[in-house]
Amino acid sequence: MDPQQQLNKDAKLCTRWALGLTFLFVLLFPGVMFLTGYQYTLSFFKGWTYLAFGWLIIAGICITVGPVVEFVREKKDSTLK
Protein backbone atom coordinates (compact mmCIF):
# COMPACT_ATOMS: atom_id res chain seq x y z
CA MET A 1 0.00 0.00 0.00
CA ASP A 2 1.19 3.50 -0.79
CA PRO A 3 2.45 5.33 2.34
CA GLN A 4 0.15 8.28 1.66
CA GLN A 5 -2.88 5.99 1.43
CA GLN A 6 -1.89 4.26 4.66
CA LEU A 7 -1.45 7.62 6.38
CA ASN A 8 -4.90 8.77 5.23
CA LYS A 9 -6.45 5.49 6.38
CA ASP A 10 -4.79 5.77 9.80
CA ALA A 11 -5.80 9.43 10.12
CA LYS A 12 -9.45 8.55 9.47
CA LEU A 13 -9.29 5.74 12.04
CA CYS A 14 -7.74 8.03 14.68
CA THR A 15 -10.29 10.76 13.95
CA ARG A 16 -13.17 8.32 14.41
CA TRP A 17 -11.76 7.05 17.69
CA ALA A 18 -11.13 10.58 18.97
CA LEU A 19 -14.64 11.74 18.13
CA GLY A 20 -16.21 8.58 19.51
CA LEU A 21 -14.34 8.73 22.80
CA THR A 22 -15.02 12.45 23.13
CA PHE A 23 -18.73 11.84 22.64
CA LEU A 24 -18.69 8.99 25.15
CA PHE A 25 -16.65 10.62 27.92
CA VAL A 26 -17.67 14.26 27.56
CA LEU A 27 -21.31 14.07 26.49
CA LEU A 28 -22.91 10.64 26.89
CA PHE A 29 -21.66 9.42 30.27
CA PRO A 30 -22.00 12.72 32.15
CA GLY A 31 -25.31 13.38 30.38
CA VAL A 32 -26.82 10.13 31.59
CA MET A 33 -25.66 10.86 35.12
CA PHE A 34 -27.12 14.36 34.94
CA LEU A 35 -30.48 13.14 33.64
CA THR A 36 -30.79 10.51 36.37
CA GLY A 37 -30.14 13.12 39.07
CA TYR A 38 -27.00 11.44 40.39
CA GLN A 39 -25.44 13.39 43.26
CA TYR A 40 -21.69 13.72 42.89
CA THR A 41 -19.94 12.84 46.12
CA LEU A 42 -16.42 13.67 47.18
CA SER A 43 -15.34 10.03 46.90
CA PHE A 44 -16.80 9.80 43.39
CA PHE A 45 -14.92 12.95 42.38
CA LYS A 46 -11.69 11.57 43.87
CA GLY A 47 -12.19 8.35 41.92
CA TRP A 48 -12.58 10.26 38.65
CA THR A 49 -9.54 12.35 39.50
CA TYR A 50 -7.41 9.24 40.13
CA LEU A 51 -8.70 7.68 36.92
CA ALA A 52 -7.83 10.81 34.94
CA PHE A 53 -4.31 10.98 36.40
CA GLY A 54 -3.80 7.28 35.72
CA TRP A 55 -4.94 7.79 32.14
CA LEU A 56 -2.52 10.70 31.75
CA ILE A 57 0.41 8.73 33.15
CA ILE A 58 -0.26 5.73 30.89
CA ALA A 59 -0.69 8.01 27.86
CA GLY A 60 2.53 9.85 28.69
CA ILE A 61 4.46 6.60 28.96
CA CYS A 62 3.06 5.35 25.63
CA ILE A 63 3.80 8.66 23.92
CA THR A 64 7.34 8.69 25.26
CA VAL A 65 8.32 5.03 24.96
CA GLY A 66 6.51 4.21 21.71
CA PRO A 67 8.65 6.31 19.36
CA VAL A 68 11.85 5.14 21.07
CA VAL A 69 10.88 1.48 20.59
CA GLU A 70 9.92 2.14 16.97
CA PHE A 71 13.25 3.90 16.35
CA VAL A 72 15.23 1.02 17.86
CA ARG A 73 13.31 -1.53 15.76
CA GLU A 74 13.89 0.44 12.56
CA LYS A 75 17.57 0.87 13.41
CA LYS A 76 17.88 -2.86 14.06
CA ASP A 77 16.10 -3.74 10.80
CA SER A 78 18.27 -1.36 8.78
CA THR A 79 21.50 -2.87 10.14
CA LEU A 80 20.35 -6.40 9.26
CA LYS A 81 19.88 -5.55 5.59
C-alpha positions in Angstrom: 0.0 0.0 0.0 1.2 3.5 -0.8 2.5 5.3 2.3 0.1 8.3 1.7 -2.9 6.0 1.4 -1.9 4.3 4.7 -1.4 7.6 6.4 -4.9 8.8 5.2 -6.4 5.5 6.4 -4.8 5.8 9.8 -5.8 9.4 10.1 -9.4 8.5 9.5 -9.3 5.7 12.0 -7.7 8.0 14.7 -10.3 10.8 14.0 -13.2 8.3 14.4 -11.8 7.1 17.7 -11.1 10.6 19.0 -14.6 11.7 18.1 -16.2 8.6 19.5 -14.3 8.7 22.8 -15.0 12.5 23.1 -18.7 11.8 22.6 -18.7 9.0 25.1 -16.7 10.6 27.9 -17.7 14.3 27.6 -21.3 14.1 26.5 -22.9 10.6 26.9 -21.7 9.4 30.3 -22.0 12.7 32.2 -25.3 13.4 30.4 -26.8 10.1 31.6 -25.7 10.9 35.1 -27.1 14.4 34.9 -30.5 13.1 33.6 -30.8 10.5 36.4 -30.1 13.1 39.1 -27.0 11.4 40.4 -25.4 13.4 43.3 -21.7 13.7 42.9 -19.9 12.8 46.1 -16.4 13.7 47.2 -15.3 10.0 46.9 -16.8 9.8 43.4 -14.9 12.9 42.4 -11.7 11.6 43.9 -12.2 8.4 41.9 -12.6 10.3 38.6 -9.5 12.3 39.5 -7.4 9.2 40.1 -8.7 7.7 36.9 -7.8 10.8 34.9 -4.3 11.0 36.4 -3.8 7.3 35.7 -4.9 7.8 32.1 -2.5 10.7 31.7 0.4 8.7 33.1 -0.3 5.7 30.9 -0.7 8.0 27.9 2.5 9.8 28.7 4.5 6.6 29.0 3.1 5.3 25.6 3.8 8.7 23.9 7.3 8.7 25.3 8.3 5.0 25.0 6.5 4.2 21.7 8.7 6.3 19.4 11.8 5.1 21.1 10.9 1.5 20.6 9.9 2.1 17.0 13.3 3.9 16.3 15.2 1.0 17.9 13.3 -1.5 15.8 13.9 0.4 12.6 17.6 0.9 13.4 17.9 -2.9 14.1 16.1 -3.7 10.8 18.3 -1.4 8.8 21.5 -2.9 10.1 20.4 -6.4 9.3 19.9 -5.5 5.6 
